[in-house]
Structures are given as C-alpha cells and as structure tokens.
Amino acid sequence: MLRLSIVIFCLLIGSGALFGQEEVRSSLTGGTAFHNLVQQVAGPSAGGNHYNFRIGQSDWYLASRFATEYNSNINLSQTNALADIVLRPAIDLRVYWQATQRNYLAAKFSFEYDKYIFNPNYDQFSLGVDPDTIFEFNVFVKDDVKIRFYDRPSTQRNAANDSTLANVQNYSLIQNIIGMAVTWDINKFILQVGVERNDQRSLNSNFGGLNTYGYLEYADLSMKVNPTLFVGMRATVSQTYYLDSVLNSNQNTSLGVYAQGRLSRNTGYRIEGGIQSITFGDTGNAPTSTNAVATNPDGSTNLTANSQGGNFFGPYFTMGIQSRLNRYFTHGFNSTIQAVPGTTSNFVYLYGFEYNLNWRLNRHVNSSLSMFYQYGIQSGDVDAERYQQYGIKLRFDYYIVRNINIYTEFGAIVRASDLDDRSYNQLRAVLGLQYAF
C-alpha cells in the first residue's frame, strides 16, 4: 500500500498524460471534514494555487530553497538539551492535474537534507509529502450516487508535533491512506459509507515500534436543514495493528452527531460530539531499553513508566471556525477533546486548542501566526503521566520579485510533565531563501 502512491506517480509521468495532503489523517471525530472546511474558506495551505509552468493540462510548481535554523533543543530533552545550527537545502514540487471535470490529482512533495553543524550524527535526508496530497477518481451513477476512490500519502517529520514524545530526534514517518467512499444524495439527505486502509512506517529504524497497518469503516448520514446548515450522525470503527510487539493493537469505535455550515459567505464552522471507545489487545510488551518505541542516534530511548495501561470509554468533542475577514485577513480556531492511541502508552486523552491567523500585508509581504495548547493524560495504572504542551510560531515572507522570496520563522514550544525527564523547552529561529523556477 505504501508503494501505491509512488507507483501512480511514476505511471502518470511515463504515460505521456503527465499529471498536469491534526496531520490530515482520517479522523474518527471529523478532523478531515474540518480540514476540508478550512480549505473551502481559507483556500489551500501555504503555497496554495500558484504554479510556474504547464505541461499539457497539468499545472506544475518547482522551487529550490535554502534555510538556516537555530534550534535550542534538537533532541527535546530536559536534562541533556543539544543546541545546534541546521542547514537545509531543499527542492519543492507541486502539481495539479484536472483529468476530467470530476476527477483530479493534487500532490505536494519536498526533498530536503538536514545538516547539523555540531551533531552530525543527526544528519538526514527526508522526503516530505504534504497532507493536502491526494490521488482521487470519481465515478457517478446517474446524478445522485458518487463512488470515490482516493489515496492520501503524507509524512510527519517533527517530533515536537506529537505531544506524547520527549527525548527524541530524527522523527520521520510516512503514512498512506487508500480508500473508497460511496455517497448517495437523497433529496435533503446525504448518506456516505466508506472504508480505508491505513499504513504507517518509520522512514528510519529509530521508530520501528510505531509501524502499523489498520482499517477504518465509517457511515455518515446528514440532512440539509437549509442552504447554510447540515446536521448529521457519524459512526466509525477502526482497527490498528502494530508490526512489532511494543505497543498493543487496538479497536476504536465512535458514535456522534454534528452540525456544519456557514455563518456567512466567508465564515464556516463545524461542531461534533459523541461517545468513543478504545479497546486494546495483549499484543505488545512494555518497552525496554532493547525494545523501545524510539531509539535515538545517541543511544537513548523514549520510555515512560506508564507504558501500556487500560482501555478507554468516554466522550469526545470537536469544534472549529474558519473565517476570511477580507482579502488580507484569514483566521480561525479548532478545539478538541478526545482519546487517541498513544506512542508510549495505550492511549492519551487530549484537550487541545489551536488558533491561526494569516495576514497578507501587500503584494510583497505575507505573515502568519499560529498558537496551540494541549493537556494530555497518558493511560497507565502506575505513574500515569499528565502533561501540558503549548507553543507559538510566527512567519514572515517577503517577495523580492514574483519568484524570489525571503522568509523567516520564530517558534517556541514548552512541554511540562509531572514525570522526570519528560519536560522540555525548545526555541527555533529560521532564515531562508526560496527561488521558484
């Protein structure tokens, strides 16, 4: 399954037709639906719809960039923090192909090399696949039934984005979701059922304990109350299986209701809540120094005293609003309360909040602000970890000319845990130059 995206990519290039995406993962609680809402209101993520050349009916974007980053804590450690300067040459590739009126392909890739000046054992080459990347094909049966086939590859490369992790580096995972959905439009009602296969692999040997495969089955029934409001019910069942005997395989089920619509032409929202259950099998062993979730380049491992531990049954809730204030400002937030399978325990119950703001000052200058907060409770009978993680990131882009821009980023993350050596602070400062061919 993981090879499918690469195979499709190569076949399309070789065919002569040339074509020409928390992390978007099919969420049990409507996270994908909220991501789609953000796309509708705010437009695609950074880089958006700008392409610099065409091949046939496909639009392409090719750019090179070079960035220098100062990072105060590359290994997310409390007691042995390593500061470093990282040099990052990279190539970005984006393509959009509208194959027919109802079928398209959109892909975003990056190829990056990270060179650590003071800790060369952390050097790595990384492949980036944006969560917006999707290979999609639609078949219509008359006008009221649509069958959708899709493939969504994506990568995760920043360990700090997973609030359950500490004392890790060279975090690099690839995920592939391949699925089929059938949508039946019955007057005011819309019924959708689907199934997905989800594969996750570490791109290096450090995180072999997180290699998984699994399935998601879901059913969604919604009713169009008026042109700006849909209400519905959503049920999901998913299974996750670990390839290594480190963590426990599990089954996750949920049943909830939701409302989605628009408060105005440029403001959309989604609210969902319900009951969630996660049950775990006895397939994993508590991580040890020789059988750990993560083994770092310096030989350390990512362990907690509360690995494994219990099942979950309880409520979940998500809410989000995204708004385009005018041609210059777009902002929004997303909040969530839910349990997710853990990386160092059976599960973690998360309370989270995110806010984003994008400000296009003029045709030369763009800026963005993002903030987040998470409170997590790891499962476990003894020393169950409770932690907080919060952060902020500022970015500025200055376009010297249309195809050359200078960008800078400033970011800070704080993780505070009640367990020893599981807290850390990290500061980042980035200066980069990008050239679009």
Disulfide bonds with the S-S distance in Angstrom:
none
